[in-house]
Amino acid sequence: MTEATILTTQYGLGGKRALVTGGGTGIGKAIASSLAQSGAQVVIAGRRADVLRGACADIGYRVDYAVLDLTDLPSIAPFAEALHAKFGCFDILINNAGNTIKKPFLDSTIDEFDQVFDVHVRGAIELSRAIIAKMRAEQREGSVQFISSMTAYIGQPDVSGYTVSKTAINGVIRALSAEVAQHRIRVNGVAPGWIDTDVFRTATRGDPERKAKIMGRIPMGELGQPEDIGWACAYLASRAARYVTGQVLLVDGGGATGF
């Protein structure tokens, strides 16, 4: 067996089907691209069909899309059934879709917390339930991943709802991994640090003090790129990570532990 064959076997995703939520922009789009480049057939899901179509065109190959609103909980199980009927069983699920509300805690309402929690946690759990059920029924190995955040490890002001949601996700990863490992389904997470996306640029625009504080916290001295998260997800989905479950991989340039 050649070295190239070994790499393809261990790190490649040929013959796998992957579903990426929030796959139309930013980190989700980079994840979808990395999985497709690794050989997987990818479906990206999100609320805006026009954005999803554009992302498919940009990625260019092995990618399709489906419209999904994770806040509409009753629609998730029928969505998964329709997707299964069209594409077959998925081997990889990346729960990436997310939102945030930047506001001081004392000015926040419980409804605003729910708006964030509904996407990151409730919607992701319901979709995972539906996809894992199909994986188990068809006795397929599976990789289910949740995009966590460095904010689950350090405190940041004005994003308390987001921080609570991402911390909850880490608990979901531990709980699910313990239940489904016996079915050869692995559950892991990736926790991005500060990544150079439109969301980051919007959050720091007009706030040079906040951006300087962020950059001073990163030992590597630079922002991460969306594809850094994409390749981490591709690794966790591959056979190379066959004995890895219940883990959250920090991809943050050392930001969570740096000074």
N, C-alpha and C positions, 0 to 999 in steps of 0.2 A: 504494500500500500504506500503510495507516494505521500509526501508531506502535504501537497495540495489536497489530496483526497481526504486525509485525516482532518485538515482544517474545515473542509466542506462538510464532512460528516459530523464533526463535533460542534462547529459554530454556525453552520448553514441551517436555513429554515426551509429548504426545498420540500414541497409537498404539504406544507403546513398552511392552515387558514388562520388569519388573525383579524380581530375586530378591535378598532381603536376609537374610543369615544373622544369627542372634542378634537377630531383629527383634521379639521379644516384649516387650522392656523397654528402658529407658534410651535410649542413643544409637541403637541399632538401630531401636527403635520410632519415634524422631523422624525417622530417615532414611526409613523406610517412609512415614511421614506426609507428609514433604516431597515425595517422589517422586510419591505419589498426588495431592497437591494440584497438582503440576505437570502432571498428566494421565496418568501412567503407570498401567498395570495392574500391581499389586504382589503378589508372593508372599513372605511372611515364613516363615523356617525356623528351627527350634530343637528342643530335646529335649522340651519340655513342652507337650503339646497344649492343656491348659487355659489356660496363659499366652498361647499364640498366639491362641486363640479370643477371649480378653479383649482383646488388642491389636487384633484385627480389629474388634471391636465399638467400641472407643474411636476408632479411625481413621475408621471409619464408611462408607467407600466405596472402591471399586476396590482391594480387598485380599482375599487369600485366604491360606491357610497350608498348610504341609507339615512333617511331623515329620522331623528329621534329627539324627543324632548324628555330628559331624565326627570324633570319636575312633575311630569304627568305619570305618576306611578302605575295607575291601572293600564296604561298603554304598553308598559315594558314587556310583560309576558307575551302578549300578542305580537309585538315587534320581534322578539326572539324567535317565536314560532315561524313567522313569515320569513325571517332571515335564514332559518334552518331549512325551510322548504326550498328556498332559492339557491343557497350556497352549500348546504350540508353542514356537518358539525364543525365547530370552530375548535382549534387546538390552542389558540392564544387569545386572551382577552386583556386589553390594556384599558383600565379605568382611568382615563386622563381628564375627562371633561371637568371644568371647574369655573368658579366665579368668585368674586370677593366684593366686599363693601369696605371702603377705607373711611373709617369714622372713629372718633374717640369712644371708648367703651361707655362712658356715662351718657353719651348722646345717642347710643345705639338702642334699638328696640329688639324684643324677642322675635318679632316678625322678620327683621333683617337678619338675625342669626339663622332663622329657619330657611330663608332664601338661599343662604350659603350651604347650610347643612343638607338641604334637600338634594342638591346636585352632588356634592362631594361624598356624602355618606348614604342617605336613603336611596337615591337613584342608583348609585354604584352597587349597593348591596342587592337590590332587586334584580339588576341586570346580571350580576354575578350568579345569583341563585338560578336564574333561567339558563345561563350558559353552562354552569357546572352540572346542572341536571342532565343536559344533553351529553356532556362529556362522560358522565358516569354511565348513562344508559347505553352508550355506544362503546364503553370500555376503552376510551382513548386516553392516552397521556395528555395532560394539559398544563398550561402555564397561565395563571391568573395573576395580574399585576395591578397594583394601585399606585398612582402617583401621589406620594406624600409631599412633604416640604421640610426644609430646614427649620421653618417656623414651629414645627412640632418638637424641636429640640432647644430652641432659644426664644426668648421673648422679643417681640417687636411691637412697637406702639401702633395703635389705630387699626389693627387687623385682628381683633380678638375673635370674631366669628370664624374667620379663616383658620386661625391657629387652633381653635377648639375642634374644627372639622378635620383638619389634618392630623391632629393628635388622636382623634377617634379612629381615623383610618389605620393608624399603626396598630390599634387594638383589634380591628377587623382582620388585619393580616395575620396576627398571632392566632386568633380564634379559628379562622377558616383553615389555616394551614394545618392545625392539629386535627381537624375533622376530616379533611379530604386527602391527606397524604397517602392513606391506605389504598386509595383509588388511583394512585400515580398522578395526582393533580397537585401541582406545586403552587403555593400562593406567596408572593413576594411583593416588595415595593421598591420604588426609587424615589429618593428625596432630593429634588433639585435645590441647589443654592440659588444665588442670584444669576439669572440667565438673561442674556441679551435678547429680549423679545420686545414686542410692542407694548406689552403689559408693563414690563420693567421701565421702559422709557417713559411711558405715561405717568407711572407712579413717582418717578424722580424728576420729571420735567418741572422746572421752576423751583426746585428744592435742592440747591447745591450742597447744603449742609448734610442732608440725608444721604445723598449720593457719595459724598466724601467719607462719611462714616461707614457706609457699606464697603467701599473700596479699601478702606483702612483695615477692615475686618478680614479680608481675604488674603491668606498667606501667599497664594500664587500670584496675586496682584492683577488679576484680570477677571472679567466676567466669563461665565460659561457660555457655550453656544448650544442652541437647541439640539444639534446632532449629538452632543455629549450625552444627553439624556436618551436619545434614540438608540445609540449603540449600547448603552447600559441595559436598556430593555431587551434589545436583540440578544445580548449575552444571557440574560436571565431566562429567556424563552428557549434557548438552545440546549442541546444535549450536554454541552460543556458544563451547564449548571444543574445537571440531573439530580445532584444530592444537596441542592440548596433550596430550602423552603422556610417560611416564617421569618424572613430577613428583610430589612429595609436598607438599601444601599444608598449612602449619602454621596451625591455627586455635586460637590460644592467648592472645590478648590481649597478645602480645608476651613471653610468659613464657620462651620459649627464648632470647631475646636480651636480656631486660630485666635490670635490677640493682635 
